[in-house]
Amino acid sequence: MNGEDKAAGGGMPLSALCMANEAEELAVLPQPLQQLRAQARTVRDPTAADGTLAVLLRLARELPARRVLEIGTGEGCTALALLLACPQLSLVTVEADAERHAAACAHFTRFGVSGRVNALFGDAAEVLNGLQGPFDLIFLDGPKAQYVHWLPRLKGLLRIGGVLAADDVLLYGWVDGSVPVPYKRRSIAARLREYLAAAEADEELETLVLRVGEGLAVSRKRQAELK
Ligand SMILES: C[S@@+](CC[C@H](N)C(=O)[O-])C[C@H]1O[C@@H](n2cnc3c(N)ncnc32)[C@H](O)[C@@H]1O
């Protein structure tokens, strides 16, 4: 993994592309969305951490991202932040939980962005097969055990120079061994280790793991080398 490599399709080193000022990035979000994000933190699957969202907002602006895919809509907080901060952007987002999907759709309408978002209800495992790329930015924030299985498909949906950002890849320190893994969580930690190993070993991807939130793996798609 070398974050200083310059990948075709993106002029900036990946480490610089990810260097976000959290306070500045989040300052553009309207107060009602800040309140919605604070409320979302009280439910079981909360929205992306502030540091994670700041990196996503910077990536969306700098790439620049016109088409974004999100796996795991939740109640739509991160999707809303991206749509409101980046007027050029349209977004496809997938959610398997009916209540959350409905709540997200209501929020998209309330914030006046429903015309720029395609909110799909279903299991991403199935929905992914029917999606058409290319996407500039993909935010992978669904079931952690599936990340490694979905990596080839997500890479295929990404444009050259586009970025796949996978959330929670360090999960409470369980993945890098800094915190002992509870017995019942060994499998999910193992799958996330496999995801990181696969992303880092993939020659078509340049990957950095950022210590924001519970860990964000940022992988940029390289131009395939001519033989
Ligand atoms: C952490 S939450 C998403 C938060 C959202 N991305 C945000 O930052 O505001 C993860 C979501 O993934 C959804 N999810 C879980 N398994 C899924 C699947 N197989 N397909 C689609 N969504 C799934 C959960 O219902 C949950 O709402």
The ligand as an ORCA input file, in Angstrom:
! r2SCAN-3c Opt
* xyz 0 1
  C     -24.477      2.021      9.487
  S     -26.044      1.959      8.752
  C     -25.920      3.067      7.389
  C     -25.747      4.510      7.760
  C     -25.663      5.457      6.598
  N     -24.752      5.000      5.570
  C     -25.213      6.796      7.081
  O     -23.985      7.025      7.136
  O     -26.076      7.619      7.443
  C     -25.995      0.435      7.910
  C     -27.276      0.127      7.172
  O     -27.073     -0.987      6.313
  C     -28.313     -1.642      6.200
  N     -28.096     -2.999      5.676
  C     -27.719     -4.115      6.360
  N     -27.641     -5.164      5.538
  C     -27.967     -4.716      4.293
  C     -28.044     -5.331      3.012
  N     -27.767     -6.628      2.836
  N     -28.406     -4.568      1.956
  C     -28.685     -3.248      2.112
  N     -28.625     -2.612      3.309
  C     -28.262     -3.325      4.382
  C     -28.849     -1.627      7.640
  O     -30.248     -1.852      7.678
  C     -28.434     -0.230      8.099
  O     -29.477      0.700      7.945
*
